[in-house]
Amino acid sequence: MNNQLHRITNFRNAVLLLITIAAFSCDSKTTEPVDDYNYFPLEAGRYSVYQVREETYSTSQKDPVIKAWQEKDEVIRVETSEGISTYTFSRSTRNTAADYWQKVKEFTVQKYPDKILTNIDNRTYFSMAFPVDANLEWNGNSYNDLDEENYHYQNISQPASIDAQSFAKTLTIEERRDTSIINKYIGVKQYALGVGLISDDQTALELCQSENCIGSGKIESGMHKIRKIIEYGSK
């Protein structure tokens, strides 16, 4: 009798061990580690094309002036010094997909072990900090002379869609959110794993401050600009 109970106990333990191993294996697949740097992939020939829409408001006009165009950012050169790589981007624009690209500027991105720095229009921004963590905050303007802006991560490793395109893993960096009854300043960027920047939504609006409309949300002046990715790849 004791031998039979012993065999039953051993059998149960073996079954439990197999279940534990199987569960661990499945969990390992679903929690496969992510290379944080792949949210901002950098290599020669990599490019992204964006559809851009800009609304400009002014007190002298009833309706905003709306402009739309396309932008292409492409890595055209890579240089490495003392272990730090600098990637030079070319930015080109065109009105529609039927037009030719026209180069408008160059800017650089530097990749460090703990951060990404972007220098554009002679101003350096602390674009991304590593390792990616929901509790991490950093001053995006710590390398320039602008006022301090506390960047932080949101929605890490979440799926997202940009129009008809779907991305399995994305994260959001909220760069600014200053809102009141008299103004609205919001800056939000979204990045996809293996793709990079997929959307950039910037708002800087001054709202009506006169006695008869303060608090109504009526826009006096400012702009709202959004860039959405429509194509990406490597040459």
Backbone bond lengths (Angstrom), bond angles and torsions (degrees), N, CA, C in turn:
res aa  C-N    CA-C-N  psi(-1)  N-CA   C-N-CA  omega(-1)  CA-C   N-CA-C  phi
1 M - - - 1.472 - - 1.529 110.75 -
2 N 1.341 114.64 -45.13 1.457 118.88 179.60 1.522 111.48 -62.78
3 N 1.363 116.50 -38.67 1.457 119.97 178.57 1.523 111.90 -63.42
4 Q 1.345 114.22 -38.76 1.470 118.64 179.24 1.532 110.76 -65.25
5 L 1.336 117.18 -43.67 1.466 120.89 178.20 1.513 110.97 -63.61
6 H 1.342 115.00 -36.86 1.460 119.43 179.35 1.524 111.12 -64.35
7 R 1.375 115.54 -42.25 1.458 119.54 179.28 1.532 111.12 -65.26
8 I 1.342 116.05 -40.50 1.473 120.29 179.11 1.526 110.79 -62.88
9 T 1.349 115.11 -42.25 1.469 119.68 179.17 1.515 111.72 -63.25
10 N 1.350 115.55 -42.95 1.470 119.45 178.51 1.519 111.34 -63.04
11 F 1.344 115.70 -39.50 1.462 120.21 179.85 1.534 110.60 -63.38
12 R 1.339 115.15 -44.54 1.473 119.22 179.59 1.524 110.55 -62.83
13 N 1.320 116.91 -43.09 1.466 120.20 179.58 1.527 111.24 -61.83
14 A 1.345 116.08 -39.58 1.462 120.13 179.24 1.521 110.76 -64.38
15 V 1.354 115.97 -42.14 1.464 120.55 178.81 1.522 110.83 -62.68
16 L 1.344 116.28 -44.64 1.464 120.42 179.11 1.530 111.84 -62.37
17 L 1.342 115.56 -37.66 1.455 120.01 178.50 1.530 110.82 -64.19
18 L 1.359 116.56 -43.27 1.451 120.66 179.50 1.529 111.24 -63.98
19 I 1.346 115.76 -40.73 1.469 119.86 178.88 1.522 110.36 -63.61
20 T 1.331 116.20 -40.72 1.469 120.32 179.95 1.511 111.22 -64.61
21 I 1.339 116.84 -43.36 1.462 120.86 179.46 1.520 110.68 -63.45
22 A 1.345 116.01 -43.42 1.466 120.14 179.68 1.520 111.25 -62.75
23 A 1.326 116.12 -42.95 1.461 120.33 -179.77 1.523 110.58 -64.34
24 F 1.332 115.98 -41.29 1.467 120.11 179.37 1.521 110.85 -64.68
25 S 1.327 115.92 -39.87 1.467 120.07 179.49 1.512 111.14 -63.02
26 C 1.328 117.11 -44.77 1.473 121.01 179.21 1.514 110.46 -63.14
27 D 1.341 115.37 -42.60 1.456 119.47 -179.04 1.516 111.15 -64.85
28 S 1.345 116.31 -35.89 1.465 119.79 179.26 1.515 110.91 -62.90
29 K 1.338 116.40 -36.02 1.460 120.16 -179.73 1.515 111.23 -69.38
30 T 1.337 117.19 -39.16 1.457 120.45 -176.08 1.521 111.56 -79.20
31 T 1.330 117.53 -18.57 1.459 119.79 -179.23 1.520 110.64 -114.03
32 E 1.318 115.68 33.84 1.455 120.12 178.76 1.521 109.41 -57.15
33 P 1.339 117.45 128.93 1.466 120.01 -176.15 1.521 112.59 -60.05
34 V 1.328 115.24 143.74 1.466 122.21 -178.74 1.523 108.89 -106.34
35 D 1.322 116.49 134.93 1.461 121.46 173.67 1.525 107.73 -79.79
36 D 1.333 116.72 106.73 1.463 121.19 -175.50 1.522 112.62 -56.16
37 Y 1.333 117.39 -32.75 1.468 120.69 -178.40 1.525 111.79 -63.04
38 N 1.330 117.74 -21.66 1.463 121.00 -179.20 1.528 112.89 -73.90
39 Y 1.337 117.55 -6.03 1.461 119.40 170.75 1.535 110.46 -76.26
40 F 1.333 115.85 -14.17 1.463 121.49 176.32 1.525 107.38 -137.16
41 P 1.345 117.43 64.91 1.471 120.61 -175.67 1.522 111.32 -65.69
42 L 1.331 114.87 139.35 1.452 120.89 -177.06 1.522 109.84 -135.10
43 E 1.330 115.79 125.73 1.453 121.77 176.17 1.526 108.62 -165.94
44 A 1.321 116.67 152.56 1.462 120.58 179.21 1.522 110.27 -60.40
45 G 1.325 116.30 134.75 1.460 121.52 178.70 1.512 115.09 90.23
46 R 1.309 118.24 -10.74 1.475 119.92 179.29 1.528 109.23 -71.84
47 Y 1.330 115.84 137.52 1.457 119.60 -179.10 1.532 111.00 -140.68
48 S 1.325 114.80 157.32 1.464 122.18 174.40 1.522 108.18 -139.20
49 V 1.325 116.12 139.68 1.462 122.24 178.21 1.527 108.40 -115.43
50 Y 1.319 115.68 134.24 1.463 121.16 -176.04 1.531 111.04 -124.59
51 Q 1.326 114.82 144.69 1.454 120.92 167.70 1.527 106.56 -92.09
52 V 1.321 116.20 129.75 1.464 121.11 -175.23 1.527 109.43 -118.18
53 R 1.307 115.38 137.03 1.470 121.61 175.22 1.523 107.58 -132.57
54 E 1.306 115.49 130.36 1.467 120.46 -178.49 1.523 109.97 -129.86
55 E 1.318 116.04 128.82 1.461 122.97 175.76 1.525 108.10 -111.64
56 T 1.337 116.88 123.02 1.461 121.49 179.75 1.525 109.57 -114.74
57 Y 1.326 115.45 125.89 1.461 121.81 -177.83 1.537 109.95 -108.98
58 S 1.326 115.61 144.39 1.467 120.16 175.65 1.526 108.78 -146.98
59 T 1.318 115.57 154.55 1.470 120.67 -177.72 1.526 112.15 -66.61
60 S 1.324 116.57 -22.26 1.461 120.43 -176.66 1.528 113.06 -84.69
61 Q 1.347 117.18 -7.22 1.456 120.00 -177.90 1.523 110.31 -126.77
62 K 1.313 116.12 140.12 1.455 121.54 -178.42 1.525 111.47 -70.54
63 D 1.333 115.77 -43.71 1.467 121.17 -178.01 1.523 110.60 -111.46
64 P 1.321 117.21 153.25 1.469 119.92 179.38 1.522 111.37 -69.77
65 V 1.330 114.62 152.97 1.460 121.05 171.38 1.528 106.83 -86.13
66 I 1.323 116.33 121.86 1.462 120.97 -175.69 1.523 109.51 -108.46
67 K 1.313 115.43 127.88 1.462 121.84 176.30 1.525 109.04 -123.63
68 A 1.326 116.13 148.01 1.458 120.95 178.11 1.527 108.78 -140.34
69 W 1.307 115.92 139.75 1.461 121.44 178.77 1.527 109.17 -160.90
70 Q 1.316 116.37 179.60 1.455 121.83 177.08 1.523 110.01 -118.97
71 E 1.333 115.46 147.20 1.454 122.19 177.37 1.519 109.68 -127.13
72 K 1.329 115.85 143.63 1.462 120.86 175.28 1.522 109.00 -126.00
73 D 1.335 115.75 124.89 1.460 122.19 174.55 1.517 108.38 -108.51
74 E 1.337 116.55 124.44 1.463 121.04 -176.35 1.524 110.55 -135.56
75 V 1.345 116.38 134.48 1.461 121.19 176.39 1.526 108.43 -75.96
76 I 1.331 116.84 116.17 1.461 120.52 -176.52 1.531 112.85 -108.35
77 R 1.335 116.50 -12.32 1.459 118.44 -177.14 1.529 109.68 -158.01
78 V 1.335 115.77 143.51 1.467 121.62 177.46 1.517 108.50 -130.92
79 E 1.319 116.61 128.92 1.456 122.65 177.52 1.518 109.28 -130.04
80 T 1.331 116.85 140.62 1.454 121.39 -179.12 1.520 110.01 -124.44
81 S 1.337 115.46 130.21 1.457 121.56 178.96 1.522 109.24 -139.82
82 E 1.319 116.50 124.77 1.463 122.73 179.41 1.527 111.13 54.07
83 G 1.329 115.57 38.81 1.456 121.32 175.56 1.517 115.82 81.98
84 I 1.334 117.01 -1.54 1.471 121.01 -179.93 1.524 108.67 -107.45
85 S 1.329 116.08 125.62 1.464 121.27 -178.88 1.524 110.67 -94.92
86 T 1.335 114.50 135.00 1.464 121.66 175.90 1.521 108.73 -114.30
87 Y 1.327 115.78 124.35 1.465 122.52 -177.51 1.526 108.21 -108.33
88 T 1.332 116.31 121.10 1.455 120.72 178.00 1.521 109.55 -94.38
89 F 1.331 115.34 125.00 1.464 122.65 179.19 1.523 109.85 -102.44
90 S 1.309 115.27 144.35 1.457 121.98 168.59 1.523 107.69 -106.19
91 R 1.323 116.36 129.83 1.467 120.22 175.87 1.523 109.09 -109.22
92 S 1.328 115.01 126.96 1.460 121.88 178.29 1.516 109.31 -122.94
93 T 1.318 116.64 155.77 1.462 120.99 179.45 1.524 110.29 -132.19
94 R 1.323 115.24 158.26 1.457 122.92 171.92 1.515 107.70 -155.94
95 N 1.312 116.56 155.09 1.461 119.99 -177.65 1.530 111.68 -73.90
96 T 1.325 116.13 -44.32 1.460 120.97 -179.99 1.522 109.17 -139.39
97 A 1.325 116.07 171.38 1.460 121.34 179.21 1.521 112.23 -64.82
98 A 1.318 117.91 -17.31 1.466 121.65 -179.42 1.531 112.39 -84.88
99 D 1.335 117.17 -9.52 1.462 120.84 -176.87 1.530 111.32 -94.41
100 Y 1.340 115.71 164.79 1.460 121.04 176.06 1.528 109.92 -82.25
101 W 1.337 114.88 149.87 1.457 120.10 175.80 1.524 110.14 -72.37
102 Q 1.336 115.87 140.44 1.457 122.53 175.18 1.527 108.51 -124.12
103 K 1.323 116.53 120.09 1.463 120.04 -179.70 1.530 110.35 -68.64
104 V 1.349 116.00 133.46 1.463 120.16 -178.13 1.523 112.94 -117.51
105 K 1.337 118.13 -24.23 1.463 118.85 -179.90 1.520 110.54 -169.67
106 E 1.328 114.45 169.53 1.455 122.26 168.81 1.528 108.24 -122.82
107 F 1.324 115.72 150.16 1.461 120.41 173.21 1.523 108.01 -146.67
108 T 1.320 116.91 165.54 1.460 120.37 -175.68 1.523 111.62 -123.18
109 V 1.318 113.33 152.76 1.462 121.86 174.64 1.521 107.65 -128.43
110 Q 1.321 116.92 128.67 1.463 121.64 178.04 1.520 109.78 -110.05
111 K 1.327 115.00 133.98 1.454 121.42 -178.39 1.524 109.87 -107.30
112 Y 1.337 115.68 117.39 1.456 123.45 176.23 1.535 108.88 -111.53
113 P 1.321 118.00 165.17 1.473 119.17 177.85 1.528 113.41 -59.38
114 D 1.339 117.46 -29.68 1.463 120.75 -174.83 1.519 114.54 -115.45
115 K 1.339 117.94 2.91 1.463 118.23 -175.51 1.516 112.43 -166.77
116 I 1.335 114.05 164.81 1.462 124.08 171.08 1.527 107.37 -120.15
117 L 1.334 116.25 126.63 1.460 121.02 176.73 1.522 109.25 -113.28
118 T 1.330 116.42 132.08 1.460 121.89 179.09 1.518 109.41 -115.65
119 N 1.340 116.75 123.24 1.461 121.15 177.02 1.521 108.50 -109.47
120 I 1.335 114.84 112.44 1.456 120.53 -179.20 1.523 108.88 -136.70
121 D 1.320 116.46 134.28 1.460 122.73 -177.21 1.530 111.03 54.99
122 N 1.342 115.80 42.45 1.467 123.58 177.06 1.528 113.51 61.93
123 R 1.315 116.15 28.57 1.467 119.96 177.10 1.528 108.68 -137.64
124 T 1.332 116.99 131.50 1.461 122.01 -175.59 1.520 110.84 -100.12
125 Y 1.328 115.23 130.93 1.461 121.90 178.71 1.532 109.72 -116.82
126 F 1.301 115.62 140.86 1.461 123.26 176.89 1.532 105.99 -85.74
127 S 1.332 116.60 87.79 1.461 121.58 -167.13 1.512 114.58 -73.59
128 M 1.333 117.22 -40.88 1.464 120.48 -174.34 1.522 109.57 -148.67
129 A 1.332 116.28 141.60 1.465 121.88 179.24 1.519 109.61 -116.80
130 F 1.328 115.87 146.63 1.462 121.94 179.97 1.528 110.25 -123.82
131 P 1.337 117.77 151.42 1.473 126.02 -3.74 1.522 111.46 -73.94
132 V 1.321 116.10 154.31 1.461 121.44 179.43 1.519 109.49 -65.44
133 D 1.324 116.23 127.79 1.464 121.17 -177.58 1.522 108.87 -154.45
134 A 1.314 116.70 137.76 1.462 121.26 -177.17 1.528 112.05 -64.14
135 N 1.333 117.73 -22.65 1.462 121.13 -178.17 1.524 113.06 -93.41
136 L 1.326 116.71 0.60 1.464 120.56 -175.96 1.518 111.30 -84.97
137 E 1.331 116.42 132.15 1.457 123.15 173.26 1.519 109.12 -129.54
138 W 1.341 115.72 147.41 1.455 119.22 177.60 1.520 109.18 -152.83
139 N 1.321 116.00 157.07 1.461 121.43 -179.81 1.517 109.18 -84.37
140 G 1.316 116.74 109.01 1.450 121.29 -178.87 1.516 113.53 -64.83
141 N 1.343 117.34 -18.42 1.464 121.47 -179.66 1.523 112.67 -106.37
142 S 1.332 116.86 20.93 1.467 119.27 -177.15 1.525 113.19 -68.39
143 Y 1.356 118.07 -14.22 1.460 121.55 179.41 1.528 111.89 -110.55
144 N 1.331 117.33 15.63 1.462 120.40 174.93 1.529 109.41 -140.01
145 D 1.320 116.43 -175.48 1.465 120.86 -174.46 1.526 113.54 -98.96
146 L 1.316 117.91 12.45 1.464 120.86 178.80 1.530 110.59 -80.92
147 D 1.330 115.85 167.11 1.464 120.30 178.30 1.522 110.74 -63.17
148 E 1.296 116.30 153.37 1.464 121.65 -179.12 1.524 111.21 -62.03
149 E 1.327 115.44 134.59 1.460 122.28 175.74 1.532 108.04 -132.21
150 N 1.318 116.31 118.79 1.460 120.65 -176.99 1.525 110.76 -85.91
151 Y 1.333 115.52 106.13 1.454 121.72 176.53 1.528 108.72 -81.12
152 H 1.327 116.55 149.53 1.466 120.20 173.52 1.522 109.98 -156.26
153 Y 1.343 114.82 157.95 1.461 122.20 -177.63 1.524 111.49 -86.31
154 Q 1.330 114.35 149.14 1.465 122.00 172.98 1.530 108.61 -141.44
155 N 1.328 116.18 155.92 1.476 122.41 171.07 1.529 112.64 49.62
156 I 1.310 116.63 50.41 1.463 121.80 -177.49 1.525 110.74 -71.07
157 S 1.330 115.61 135.13 1.476 123.85 177.12 1.525 112.91 61.99
158 Q 1.330 116.91 31.19 1.459 121.24 179.95 1.532 110.60 -101.79
159 P 1.346 117.15 145.72 1.465 119.71 175.45 1.528 110.59 -70.04
160 A 1.313 115.83 152.82 1.466 120.00 179.49 1.517 109.32 -154.93
161 S 1.319 115.01 160.90 1.463 121.46 178.33 1.518 109.60 -127.81
162 I 1.320 115.47 139.00 1.459 122.30 172.32 1.523 106.09 -119.26
163 D 1.329 114.68 102.91 1.465 120.93 -172.86 1.531 108.85 54.13
164 A 1.332 119.10 -117.86 1.470 120.62 -175.51 1.526 113.12 -89.30
165 Q 1.325 117.68 -3.36 1.460 120.85 -177.37 1.518 111.07 -96.01
166 S 1.332 115.79 137.87 1.461 121.65 179.38 1.522 109.75 -115.27
167 F 1.338 115.69 142.31 1.455 122.09 -179.27 1.528 108.68 -129.92
168 A 1.333 115.99 128.41 1.467 120.79 -172.60 1.520 113.23 -70.55
169 K 1.322 117.15 -39.35 1.465 121.07 -178.10 1.517 109.54 -132.25
170 T 1.318 115.98 121.70 1.463 121.27 178.38 1.521 109.68 -135.90
171 L 1.307 115.26 167.09 1.458 121.12 169.67 1.520 107.86 -141.96
172 T 1.312 115.25 158.74 1.458 122.25 179.50 1.512 109.50 -118.78
173 I 1.328 116.11 137.62 1.459 121.42 172.22 1.523 107.73 -113.82
174 E 1.321 115.43 114.33 1.460 119.56 174.46 1.522 107.82 -87.80
175 E 1.315 115.73 113.07 1.456 121.29 -176.32 1.527 112.62 -90.22
176 R 1.326 115.26 -28.65 1.462 118.23 -178.09 1.516 109.94 -160.29
177 R 1.316 115.79 142.19 1.455 121.30 172.61 1.530 108.39 -153.82
178 D 1.328 115.37 85.03 1.458 122.28 177.32 1.525 107.82 -116.30
179 T 1.305 116.78 107.52 1.457 120.06 -179.36 1.522 110.32 -130.20
180 S 1.313 115.47 145.69 1.461 121.87 177.16 1.520 107.59 -153.82
181 I 1.325 117.12 -172.22 1.464 119.79 179.48 1.522 111.37 -75.28
182 I 1.346 117.61 -9.58 1.466 119.26 -177.23 1.531 113.38 -116.99
183 N 1.347 118.69 -8.92 1.466 118.39 177.78 1.518 110.89 -158.27
184 K 1.318 114.52 168.20 1.471 121.11 178.57 1.526 108.33 -147.94
185 Y 1.331 115.19 113.05 1.460 121.66 177.43 1.530 108.38 -123.60
186 I 1.335 115.93 113.44 1.463 120.96 -177.21 1.529 108.93 -137.31
187 G 1.325 115.77 133.56 1.455 120.94 175.78 1.521 109.97 -135.16
188 V 1.325 116.87 120.12 1.466 121.71 -177.08 1.519 109.63 -136.74
189 K 1.327 116.80 128.51 1.455 121.76 174.92 1.523 109.76 -119.56
190 Q 1.325 115.56 146.59 1.464 121.73 -179.99 1.526 108.99 -125.97
191 Y 1.334 115.10 133.80 1.461 121.89 -177.59 1.526 109.55 -123.05
192 A 1.335 115.75 144.88 1.467 121.30 177.61 1.524 109.46 -114.67
193 L 1.319 115.58 142.26 1.460 121.58 179.75 1.530 110.11 -61.18
194 G 1.318 116.11 128.56 1.454 121.32 179.75 1.510 114.77 79.24
195 V 1.337 117.30 -1.26 1.468 121.51 -177.26 1.525 111.49 -120.98
196 G 1.319 116.55 -46.99 1.454 121.79 -174.74 1.516 111.45 101.87
197 L 1.316 116.77 -149.08 1.464 121.72 -177.17 1.522 111.00 -62.53
198 I 1.333 117.01 125.41 1.462 120.46 178.19 1.527 112.04 -115.14
199 S 1.329 117.55 -20.42 1.466 119.44 174.14 1.521 109.93 -155.70
200 D 1.321 114.29 148.92 1.466 121.94 -178.93 1.519 106.47 -142.50
201 D 1.326 116.29 111.39 1.463 121.97 -174.64 1.528 109.06 -117.67
202 Q 1.342 116.64 112.82 1.457 122.00 -176.00 1.524 110.45 -122.05
203 T 1.324 115.06 128.44 1.464 121.36 -179.79 1.524 109.51 -128.23
204 A 1.328 117.11 131.19 1.464 122.90 175.05 1.526 107.57 -142.51
205 L 1.314 116.27 95.34 1.464 121.36 -173.01 1.526 111.16 -125.55
206 E 1.321 115.00 138.56 1.458 122.24 170.37 1.526 107.33 -102.45
207 L 1.327 116.30 126.00 1.454 120.87 -177.25 1.525 110.96 -97.38
208 C 1.323 115.29 162.84 1.461 121.30 -177.60 1.532 110.84 -58.18
209 Q 1.340 115.43 131.10 1.458 120.35 -177.87 1.526 112.91 -117.74
210 S 1.333 117.25 2.36 1.461 119.09 179.50 1.523 110.14 -74.12
211 E 1.303 115.87 161.08 1.467 121.32 -172.50 1.518 113.54 -60.54
212 N 1.330 116.89 -32.22 1.466 119.16 -174.76 1.530 113.78 -84.91
213 C 1.349 117.89 -7.01 1.462 117.54 -178.58 1.529 114.41 -140.75
214 I 1.320 118.66 3.30 1.460 119.55 179.80 1.528 110.01 -61.52
215 G 1.306 116.23 134.42 1.459 120.81 -178.06 1.511 113.91 89.85
216 S 1.340 117.34 -5.18 1.470 120.90 -178.25 1.523 112.28 -81.78
217 G 1.338 116.82 -17.89 1.455 120.49 -176.59 1.516 113.52 85.21
218 K 1.320 118.00 4.47 1.457 121.60 179.10 1.525 109.72 -65.32
219 I 1.332 116.05 131.55 1.464 121.23 -176.79 1.522 110.31 -84.93
220 E 1.340 115.48 127.79 1.463 121.09 175.86 1.524 111.43 -92.56
221 S 1.334 116.72 -46.99 1.459 120.55 -177.85 1.524 109.42 -160.44
222 G 1.336 114.57 167.87 1.458 119.00 177.69 1.516 112.14 125.80
223 M 1.341 115.43 -163.52 1.457 119.40 -178.09 1.524 111.49 -149.72
224 H 1.328 114.25 157.07 1.463 122.90 171.42 1.522 106.66 -132.72
225 K 1.325 115.99 120.19 1.463 121.33 -177.12 1.515 109.84 -128.38
226 I 1.318 116.32 132.01 1.461 120.51 179.34 1.524 110.02 -134.07
227 R 1.336 115.38 135.03 1.464 122.83 175.79 1.528 107.76 -114.98
228 K 1.328 116.82 130.84 1.461 122.31 178.27 1.521 110.13 -127.18
229 I 1.298 116.38 133.68 1.453 120.37 -177.15 1.535 110.49 -69.96
230 I 1.333 115.51 138.11 1.470 119.89 176.86 1.524 111.65 -124.56
231 E 1.345 116.59 -14.36 1.462 119.94 -179.62 1.522 108.70 -161.04
232 Y 1.334 116.49 148.04 1.469 120.01 176.15 1.524 108.66 -158.28
233 G 1.324 115.09 160.81 1.461 119.35 179.64 1.511 111.20 167.66
234 S 1.328 116.30 -165.46 1.463 122.82 178.11 1.524 109.11 -134.89
235 K 1.323 115.91 144.51 1.464 121.58 178.92 1.522 110.12 -97.54
